[in-house]
Amino acid sequence: MQEIINVFFNICVYILQVTGNVTGMGYQLANIVIFVFLQPALILLFFVLWRRERNKHEQSLTKPS
């Protein structure tokens, strides 16, 4: 199991290195941008969209026909 984890980790590091090189940011900055800014922003975006849809659905159930 440890070997599978190491392989997966190394693949992820490689992807970050390639992303950093392609964008010119470097590995560390790419890591920060993805995991400190992009991921939390996407989580918040999907939460807001989910709440909006949930509220629409609840309002449609409470409106008289």
PyMOL Python script that loads the backbone (N, CA, C, O; Angstrom):
from pymol import cmd

cmd.read_pdbstr("""\
ATOM      1  N   MET A   1       0.833  -1.204   0.000  1.00  0.00           N
ATOM      2  CA  MET A   1       0.000   0.000   0.000  1.00  0.00           C
ATOM      3  C   MET A   1       0.867   1.254   0.000  1.00  0.00           C
ATOM      4  O   MET A   1       0.547   2.233  -0.675  1.00  0.00           O
ATOM      5  N   GLN A   2       1.950   1.227   0.746  1.00  0.00           N
ATOM      6  CA  GLN A   2       2.838   2.385   0.812  1.00  0.00           C
ATOM      7  C   GLN A   2       3.416   2.716  -0.564  1.00  0.00           C
ATOM      8  O   GLN A   2       3.600   3.887  -0.894  1.00  0.00           O
ATOM      9  N   GLU A   3       3.699   1.699  -1.358  1.00  0.00           N
ATOM     10  CA  GLU A   3       4.248   1.924  -2.694  1.00  0.00           C
ATOM     11  C   GLU A   3       3.233   2.622  -3.590  1.00  0.00           C
ATOM     12  O   GLU A   3       3.593   3.509  -4.364  1.00  0.00           O
ATOM     13  N   ILE A   4       1.977   2.229  -3.490  1.00  0.00           N
ATOM     14  CA  ILE A   4       0.921   2.863  -4.284  1.00  0.00           C
ATOM     15  C   ILE A   4       0.791   4.335  -3.897  1.00  0.00           C
ATOM     16  O   ILE A   4       0.635   5.196  -4.764  1.00  0.00           O
ATOM     17  N   ILE A   5       0.854   4.621  -2.606  1.00  0.00           N
ATOM     18  CA  ILE A   5       0.772   6.001  -2.126  1.00  0.00           C
ATOM     19  C   ILE A   5       1.954   6.812  -2.646  1.00  0.00           C
ATOM     20  O   ILE A   5       1.780   7.949  -3.083  1.00  0.00           O
ATOM     21  N   ASN A   6       3.150   6.237  -2.601  1.00  0.00           N
ATOM     22  CA  ASN A   6       4.339   6.934  -3.103  1.00  0.00           C
ATOM     23  C   ASN A   6       4.237   7.220  -4.599  1.00  0.00           C
ATOM     24  O   ASN A   6       4.597   8.308  -5.048  1.00  0.00           O
ATOM     25  N   VAL A   7       3.751   6.254  -5.370  1.00  0.00           N
ATOM     26  CA  VAL A   7       3.594   6.451  -6.812  1.00  0.00           C
ATOM     27  C   VAL A   7       2.585   7.557  -7.080  1.00  0.00           C
ATOM     28  O   VAL A   7       2.833   8.438  -7.903  1.00  0.00           O
ATOM     29  N   PHE A   8       1.449   7.519  -6.392  1.00  0.00           N
ATOM     30  CA  PHE A   8       0.421   8.538  -6.571  1.00  0.00           C
ATOM     31  C   PHE A   8       0.956   9.917  -6.197  1.00  0.00           C
ATOM     32  O   PHE A   8       0.717  10.894  -6.907  1.00  0.00           O
ATOM     33  N   PHE A   9       1.680   9.997  -5.082  1.00  0.00           N
ATOM     34  CA  PHE A   9       2.270  11.259  -4.643  1.00  0.00           C
ATOM     35  C   PHE A   9       3.244  11.788  -5.687  1.00  0.00           C
ATOM     36  O   PHE A   9       3.212  12.972  -6.022  1.00  0.00           O
ATOM     37  N   ASN A  10       4.100  10.926  -6.199  1.00  0.00           N
ATOM     38  CA  ASN A  10       5.084  11.347  -7.198  1.00  0.00           C
ATOM     39  C   ASN A  10       4.419  11.819  -8.487  1.00  0.00           C
ATOM     40  O   ASN A  10       4.905  12.747  -9.133  1.00  0.00           O
ATOM     41  N   ILE A  11       3.320  11.191  -8.859  1.00  0.00           N
ATOM     42  CA  ILE A  11       2.566  11.638 -10.038  1.00  0.00           C
ATOM     43  C   ILE A  11       1.995  13.037  -9.789  1.00  0.00           C
ATOM     44  O   ILE A  11       2.053  13.904 -10.661  1.00  0.00           O
ATOM     45  N   CYS A  12       1.451  13.243  -8.605  1.00  0.00           N
ATOM     46  CA  CYS A  12       0.890  14.562  -8.267  1.00  0.00           C
ATOM     47  C   CYS A  12       1.977  15.637  -8.260  1.00  0.00           C
ATOM     48  O   CYS A  12       1.759  16.742  -8.758  1.00  0.00           O
ATOM     49  N   VAL A  13       3.133  15.323  -7.705  1.00  0.00           N
ATOM     50  CA  VAL A  13       4.246  16.275  -7.689  1.00  0.00           C
ATOM     51  C   VAL A  13       4.681  16.588  -9.116  1.00  0.00           C
ATOM     52  O   VAL A  13       4.949  17.743  -9.447  1.00  0.00           O
ATOM     53  N   TYR A  14       4.750  15.569  -9.954  1.00  0.00           N
ATOM     54  CA  TYR A  14       5.135  15.774 -11.348  1.00  0.00           C
ATOM     55  C   TYR A  14       4.143  16.704 -12.058  1.00  0.00           C
ATOM     56  O   TYR A  14       4.541  17.601 -12.801  1.00  0.00           O
ATOM     57  N   ILE A  15       2.862  16.479 -11.821  1.00  0.00           N
ATOM     58  CA  ILE A  15       1.836  17.330 -12.434  1.00  0.00           C
ATOM     59  C   ILE A  15       1.993  18.776 -11.973  1.00  0.00           C
ATOM     60  O   ILE A  15       1.864  19.699 -12.776  1.00  0.00           O
ATOM     61  N   LEU A  16       2.271  18.977 -10.687  1.00  0.00           N
ATOM     62  CA  LEU A  16       2.488  20.332 -10.182  1.00  0.00           C
ATOM     63  C   LEU A  16       3.741  20.955 -10.790  1.00  0.00           C
ATOM     64  O   LEU A  16       3.750  22.144 -11.108  1.00  0.00           O
ATOM     65  N   GLN A  17       4.794  20.162 -10.954  1.00  0.00           N
ATOM     66  CA  GLN A  17       6.024  20.678 -11.563  1.00  0.00           C
ATOM     67  C   GLN A  17       5.779  21.087 -13.009  1.00  0.00           C
ATOM     68  O   GLN A  17       6.225  22.149 -13.442  1.00  0.00           O
ATOM     69  N   VAL A  18       5.074  20.249 -13.749  1.00  0.00           N
ATOM     70  CA  VAL A  18       4.777  20.581 -15.143  1.00  0.00           C
ATOM     71  C   VAL A  18       3.892  21.820 -15.213  1.00  0.00           C
ATOM     72  O   VAL A  18       4.128  22.705 -16.035  1.00  0.00           O
ATOM     73  N   THR A  19       2.881  21.888 -14.363  1.00  0.00           N
ATOM     74  CA  THR A  19       1.998  23.058 -14.324  1.00  0.00           C
ATOM     75  C   THR A  19       2.797  24.314 -14.009  1.00  0.00           C
ATOM     76  O   THR A  19       2.613  25.352 -14.645  1.00  0.00           O
ATOM     77  N   GLY A  20       3.677  24.215 -13.032  1.00  0.00           N
ATOM     78  CA  GLY A  20       4.514  25.362 -12.667  1.00  0.00           C
ATOM     79  C   GLY A  20       5.430  25.786 -13.788  1.00  0.00           C
ATOM     80  O   GLY A  20       5.629  26.981 -14.007  1.00  0.00           O
ATOM     81  N   ASN A  21       5.994  24.826 -14.505  1.00  0.00           N
ATOM     82  CA  ASN A  21       6.886  25.153 -15.613  1.00  0.00           C
ATOM     83  C   ASN A  21       6.136  25.737 -16.803  1.00  0.00           C
ATOM     84  O   ASN A  21       6.596  26.697 -17.420  1.00  0.00           O
ATOM     85  N   VAL A  22       4.993  25.164 -17.122  1.00  0.00           N
ATOM     86  CA  VAL A  22       4.213  25.638 -18.280  1.00  0.00           C
ATOM     87  C   VAL A  22       3.707  27.063 -18.043  1.00  0.00           C
ATOM     88  O   VAL A  22       3.728  27.889 -18.955  1.00  0.00           O
ATOM     89  N   THR A  23       3.260  27.347 -16.835  1.00  0.00           N
ATOM     90  CA  THR A  23       2.722  28.672 -16.532  1.00  0.00           C
ATOM     91  C   THR A  23       3.799  29.675 -16.145  1.00  0.00           C
ATOM     92  O   THR A  23       3.543  30.878 -16.101  1.00  0.00           O
ATOM     93  N   GLY A  24       4.999  29.187 -15.867  1.00  0.00           N
ATOM     94  CA  GLY A  24       6.088  30.062 -15.450  1.00  0.00           C
ATOM     95  C   GLY A  24       6.055  30.413 -13.979  1.00  0.00           C
ATOM     96  O   GLY A  24       6.837  31.248 -13.523  1.00  0.00           O
ATOM     97  N   MET A  25       5.155  29.784 -13.223  1.00  0.00           N
ATOM     98  CA  MET A  25       5.037  30.094 -11.796  1.00  0.00           C
ATOM     99  C   MET A  25       6.040  29.327 -10.942  1.00  0.00           C
ATOM    100  O   MET A  25       6.481  29.826  -9.907  1.00  0.00           O
ATOM    101  N   GLY A  26       6.394  28.144 -11.358  1.00  0.00           N
ATOM    102  CA  GLY A  26       7.222  27.286 -10.526  1.00  0.00           C
ATOM    103  C   GLY A  26       6.349  26.376  -9.677  1.00  0.00           C
ATOM    104  O   GLY A  26       5.153  26.615  -9.510  1.00  0.00           O
ATOM    105  N   TYR A  27       6.966  25.333  -9.145  1.00  0.00           N
ATOM    106  CA  TYR A  27       6.245  24.310  -8.380  1.00  0.00           C
ATOM    107  C   TYR A  27       5.567  24.888  -7.151  1.00  0.00           C
ATOM    108  O   TYR A  27       4.384  24.643  -6.917  1.00  0.00           O
ATOM    109  N   GLN A  28       6.320  25.662  -6.356  1.00  0.00           N
ATOM    110  CA  GLN A  28       5.780  26.144  -5.082  1.00  0.00           C
ATOM    111  C   GLN A  28       4.613  27.108  -5.280  1.00  0.00           C
ATOM    112  O   GLN A  28       3.601  27.009  -4.587  1.00  0.00           O
ATOM    113  N   LEU A  29       4.750  28.028  -6.211  1.00  0.00           N
ATOM    114  CA  LEU A  29       3.663  28.981  -6.447  1.00  0.00           C
ATOM    115  C   LEU A  29       2.438  28.285  -7.041  1.00  0.00           C
ATOM    116  O   LEU A  29       1.305  28.618  -6.694  1.00  0.00           O
ATOM    117  N   ALA A  30       2.665  27.324  -7.931  1.00  0.00           N
ATOM    118  CA  ALA A  30       1.543  26.560  -8.486  1.00  0.00           C
ATOM    119  C   ALA A  30       0.814  25.818  -7.365  1.00  0.00           C
ATOM    120  O   ALA A  30      -0.417  25.773  -7.346  1.00  0.00           O
ATOM    121  N   ASN A  31       1.562  25.245  -6.444  1.00  0.00           N
ATOM    122  CA  ASN A  31       0.980  24.544  -5.301  1.00  0.00           C
ATOM    123  C   ASN A  31       0.131  25.494  -4.455  1.00  0.00           C
ATOM    124  O   ASN A  31      -0.983  25.149  -4.058  1.00  0.00           O
ATOM    125  N   ILE A  32       0.655  26.680  -4.184  1.00  0.00           N
ATOM    126  CA  ILE A  32      -0.084  27.663  -3.386  1.00  0.00           C
ATOM    127  C   ILE A  32      -1.342  28.109  -4.109  1.00  0.00           C
ATOM    128  O   ILE A  32      -2.419  28.161  -3.515  1.00  0.00           O
ATOM    129  N   VAL A  33      -1.209  28.432  -5.400  1.00  0.00           N
ATOM    130  CA  VAL A  33      -2.370  28.914  -6.163  1.00  0.00           C
ATOM    131  C   VAL A  33      -3.465  27.863  -6.187  1.00  0.00           C
ATOM    132  O   VAL A  33      -4.637  28.187  -5.996  1.00  0.00           O
ATOM    133  N   ILE A  34      -3.103  26.615  -6.416  1.00  0.00           N
ATOM    134  CA  ILE A  34      -4.108  25.555  -6.522  1.00  0.00           C
ATOM    135  C   ILE A  34      -4.747  25.253  -5.181  1.00  0.00           C
ATOM    136  O   ILE A  34      -5.973  25.207  -5.079  1.00  0.00           O
ATOM    137  N   PHE A  35      -3.942  25.046  -4.150  1.00  0.00           N
ATOM    138  CA  PHE A  35      -4.486  24.532  -2.891  1.00  0.00           C
ATOM    139  C   PHE A  35      -4.863  25.593  -1.868  1.00  0.00           C
ATOM    140  O   PHE A  35      -5.586  25.298  -0.916  1.00  0.00           O
ATOM    141  N   VAL A  36      -4.388  26.818  -2.044  1.00  0.00           N
ATOM    142  CA  VAL A  36      -4.751  27.882  -1.099  1.00  0.00           C
ATOM    143  C   VAL A  36      -5.838  28.779  -1.675  1.00  0.00           C
ATOM    144  O   VAL A  36      -6.668  29.305  -0.934  1.00  0.00           O
ATOM    145  N   PHE A  37      -5.837  28.956  -3.001  1.00  0.00           N
ATOM    146  CA  PHE A  37      -6.814  29.865  -3.606  1.00  0.00           C
ATOM    147  C   PHE A  37      -7.875  29.138  -4.430  1.00  0.00           C
ATOM    148  O   PHE A  37      -9.068  29.290  -4.170  1.00  0.00           O
ATOM    149  N   LEU A  38      -7.457  28.355  -5.415  1.00  0.00           N
ATOM    150  CA  LEU A  38      -8.417  27.728  -6.327  1.00  0.00           C
ATOM    151  C   LEU A  38      -9.342  26.724  -5.644  1.00  0.00           C
ATOM    152  O   LEU A  38     -10.562  26.804  -5.794  1.00  0.00           O
ATOM    153  N   GLN A  39      -8.780  25.794  -4.906  1.00  0.00           N
ATOM    154  CA  GLN A  39      -9.617  24.764  -4.279  1.00  0.00           C
ATOM    155  C   GLN A  39     -10.638  25.364  -3.311  1.00  0.00           C
ATOM    156  O   GLN A  39     -11.822  25.042  -3.414  1.00  0.00           O
ATOM    157  N   PRO A  40     -10.223  26.231  -2.368  1.00  0.00           N
ATOM    158  CA  PRO A  40     -11.244  26.830  -1.489  1.00  0.00           C
ATOM    159  C   PRO A  40     -12.266  27.675  -2.250  1.00  0.00           C
ATOM    160  O   PRO A  40     -13.445  27.692  -1.897  1.00  0.00           O
ATOM    161  N   ALA A  41     -11.814  28.374  -3.294  1.00  0.00           N
ATOM    162  CA  ALA A  41     -12.761  29.174  -4.080  1.00  0.00           C
ATOM    163  C   ALA A  41     -13.787  28.288  -4.767  1.00  0.00           C
ATOM    164  O   ALA A  41     -14.970  28.626  -4.808  1.00  0.00           O
ATOM    165  N   LEU A  42     -13.347  27.159  -5.306  1.00  0.00           N
ATOM    166  CA  LEU A  42     -14.289  26.232  -5.943  1.00  0.00           C
ATOM    167  C   LEU A  42     -15.249  25.625  -4.929  1.00  0.00           C
ATOM    168  O   LEU A  42     -16.434  25.455  -5.218  1.00  0.00           O
ATOM    169  N   ILE A  43     -14.747  25.299  -3.748  1.00  0.00           N
ATOM    170  CA  ILE A  43     -15.621  24.754  -2.701  1.00  0.00           C
ATOM    171  C   ILE A  43     -16.696  25.777  -2.339  1.00  0.00           C
ATOM    172  O   ILE A  43     -17.873  25.433  -2.237  1.00  0.00           O
ATOM    173  N   LEU A  44     -16.293  27.027  -2.146  1.00  0.00           N
ATOM    174  CA  LEU A  44     -17.276  28.075  -1.826  1.00  0.00           C
ATOM    175  C   LEU A  44     -18.259  28.291  -2.968  1.00  0.00           C
ATOM    176  O   LEU A  44     -19.456  28.453  -2.731  1.00  0.00           O
ATOM    177  N   LEU A  45     -17.767  28.296  -4.198  1.00  0.00           N
ATOM    178  CA  LEU A  45     -18.638  28.471  -5.351  1.00  0.00           C
ATOM    179  C   LEU A  45     -19.689  27.372  -5.428  1.00  0.00           C
ATOM    180  O   LEU A  45     -20.873  27.656  -5.611  1.00  0.00           O
ATOM    181  N   PHE A  46     -19.267  26.126  -5.290  1.00  0.00           N
ATOM    182  CA  PHE A  46     -20.224  25.015  -5.358  1.00  0.00           C
ATOM    183  C   PHE A  46     -21.185  25.028  -4.175  1.00  0.00           C
ATOM    184  O   PHE A  46     -22.343  24.636  -4.324  1.00  0.00           O
ATOM    185  N   PHE A  47     -20.731  25.470  -3.002  1.00  0.00           N
ATOM    186  CA  PHE A  47     -21.622  25.581  -1.853  1.00  0.00           C
ATOM    187  C   PHE A  47     -22.702  26.632  -2.117  1.00  0.00           C
ATOM    188  O   PHE A  47     -23.881  26.401  -1.851  1.00  0.00           O
ATOM    189  N   VAL A  48     -22.289  27.789  -2.644  1.00  0.00           N
ATOM    190  CA  VAL A  48     -23.250  28.859  -2.941  1.00  0.00           C
ATOM    191  C   VAL A  48     -24.242  28.399  -4.002  1.00  0.00           C
ATOM    192  O   VAL A  48     -25.443  28.634  -3.870  1.00  0.00           O
ATOM    193  N   LEU A  49     -23.752  27.746  -5.051  1.00  0.00           N
ATOM    194  CA  LEU A  49     -24.652  27.248  -6.102  1.00  0.00           C
ATOM    195  C   LEU A  49     -25.617  26.201  -5.553  1.00  0.00           C
ATOM    196  O   LEU A  49     -26.794  26.194  -5.912  1.00  0.00           O
ATOM    197  N   TRP A  50     -25.130  25.325  -4.696  1.00  0.00           N
ATOM    198  CA  TRP A  50     -25.988  24.308  -4.093  1.00  0.00           C
ATOM    199  C   TRP A  50     -27.077  24.944  -3.232  1.00  0.00           C
ATOM    200  O   TRP A  50     -28.242  24.553  -3.297  1.00  0.00           O
ATOM    201  N   ARG A  51     -26.675  25.939  -2.416  1.00  0.00           N
ATOM    202  CA  ARG A  51     -27.667  26.614  -1.563  1.00  0.00           C
ATOM    203  C   ARG A  51     -28.713  27.347  -2.405  1.00  0.00           C
ATOM    204  O   ARG A  51     -29.898  27.339  -2.073  1.00  0.00           O
ATOM    205  N   ARG A  52     -28.275  27.974  -3.487  1.00  0.00           N
ATOM    206  CA  ARG A  52     -29.196  28.690  -4.367  1.00  0.00           C
ATOM    207  C   ARG A  52     -30.218  27.732  -4.971  1.00  0.00           C
ATOM    208  O   ARG A  52     -31.415  28.020  -4.983  1.00  0.00           O
ATOM    209  N   GLU A  53     -29.751  26.614  -5.462  1.00  0.00           N
ATOM    210  CA  GLU A  53     -30.665  25.624  -6.050  1.00  0.00           C
ATOM    211  C   GLU A  53     -31.581  25.025  -4.993  1.00  0.00           C
ATOM    212  O   GLU A  53     -32.763  24.793  -5.249  1.00  0.00           O
ATOM    213  N   ARG A  54     -31.043  24.776  -3.819  1.00  0.00           N
ATOM    214  CA  ARG A  54     -31.855  24.229  -2.737  1.00  0.00           C
ATOM    215  C   ARG A  54     -32.957  25.209  -2.347  1.00  0.00           C
ATOM    216  O   ARG A  54     -34.095  24.800  -2.117  1.00  0.00           O
ATOM    217  N   ASN A  55     -32.631  26.493  -2.270  1.00  0.00           N
ATOM    218  CA  ASN A  55     -33.631  27.506  -1.939  1.00  0.00           C
ATOM    219  C   ASN A  55     -34.692  27.615  -3.033  1.00  0.00           C
ATOM    220  O   ASN A  55     -35.875  27.773  -2.733  1.00  0.00           O
ATOM    221  N   LYS A  56     -34.280  27.533  -4.297  1.00  0.00           N
ATOM    222  CA  LYS A  56     -35.255  27.554  -5.394  1.00  0.00           C
ATOM    223  C   LYS A  56     -36.217  26.383  -5.272  1.00  0.00           C
ATOM    224  O   LYS A  56     -37.426  26.538  -5.442  1.00  0.00           O
ATOM    225  N   HIS A  57     -35.674  25.220  -4.977  1.00  0.00           N
ATOM    226  CA  HIS A  57     -36.503  24.024  -4.859  1.00  0.00           C
ATOM    227  C   HIS A  57     -37.474  24.151  -3.684  1.00  0.00           C
ATOM    228  O   HIS A  57     -38.646  23.797  -3.809  1.00  0.00           O
ATOM    229  N   GLU A  58     -36.996  24.650  -2.555  1.00  0.00           N
ATOM    230  CA  GLU A  58     -37.865  24.815  -1.386  1.00  0.00           C
ATOM    231  C   GLU A  58     -38.958  25.845  -1.649  1.00  0.00           C
ATOM    232  O   GLU A  58     -40.097  25.664  -1.218  1.00  0.00           O
ATOM    233  N   GLN A  59     -38.620  26.925  -2.356  1.00  0.00           N
ATOM    234  CA  GLN A  59     -39.622  27.934  -2.674  1.00  0.00           C
ATOM    235  C   GLN A  59     -40.676  27.410  -3.618  1.00  0.00           C
ATOM    236  O   GLN A  59     -41.850  27.761  -3.499  1.00  0.00           O
ATOM    237  N   SER A  60     -40.271  26.570  -4.559  1.00  0.00           N
ATOM    238  CA  SER A  60     -41.240  26.013  -5.498  1.00  0.00           C
ATOM    239  C   SER A  60     -42.183  25.040  -4.798  1.00  0.00           C
ATOM    240  O   SER A  60     -43.318  24.861  -5.240  1.00  0.00           O
ATOM    241  N   LEU A  61     -41.733  24.409  -3.713  1.00  0.00           N
ATOM    242  CA  LEU A  61     -42.588  23.495  -2.970  1.00  0.00           C
ATOM    243  C   LEU A  61     -43.587  24.240  -2.096  1.00  0.00           C
ATOM    244  O   LEU A  61     -44.682  23.738  -1.843  1.00  0.00           O
ATOM    245  N   THR A  62     -43.217  25.452  -1.624  1.00  0.00           N
ATOM    246  CA  THR A  62     -44.091  26.183  -0.718  1.00  0.00           C
ATOM    247  C   THR A  62     -45.088  27.088  -1.444  1.00  0.00           C
ATOM    248  O   THR A  62     -46.055  27.545  -0.834  1.00  0.00           O
ATOM    249  N   LYS A  63     -44.868  27.357  -2.743  1.00  0.00           N
ATOM    250  CA  LYS A  63     -45.787  28.211  -3.493  1.00  0.00           C
ATOM    251  C   LYS A  63     -47.069  27.448  -3.784  1.00  0.00           C
ATOM    252  O   LYS A  63     -47.030  26.278  -4.162  1.00  0.00           O
ATOM    253  N   PRO A  64     -48.213  28.118  -3.605  1.00  0.00           N
ATOM    254  CA  PRO A  64     -49.463  27.440  -3.934  1.00  0.00           C
ATOM    255  C   PRO A  64     -49.608  27.278  -5.449  1.00  0.00           C
ATOM    256  O   PRO A  64     -49.152  28.124  -6.219  1.00  0.00           O
ATOM    257  N   SER A  65     -50.225  26.222  -5.851  1.00  0.00           N
ATOM    258  CA  SER A  65     -50.407  25.935  -7.285  1.00  0.00           C
ATOM    259  C   SER A  65     -51.545  26.717  -7.859  1.00  0.00           C
ATOM    260  O   SER A  65     -51.838  26.598  -9.048  1.00  0.00           O
TER     261      SER A  65
END
""", "prot")
cmd.dss("prot")
cmd.show_as("cartoon", "prot")
cmd.util.cbc("prot")
cmd.orient("prot")
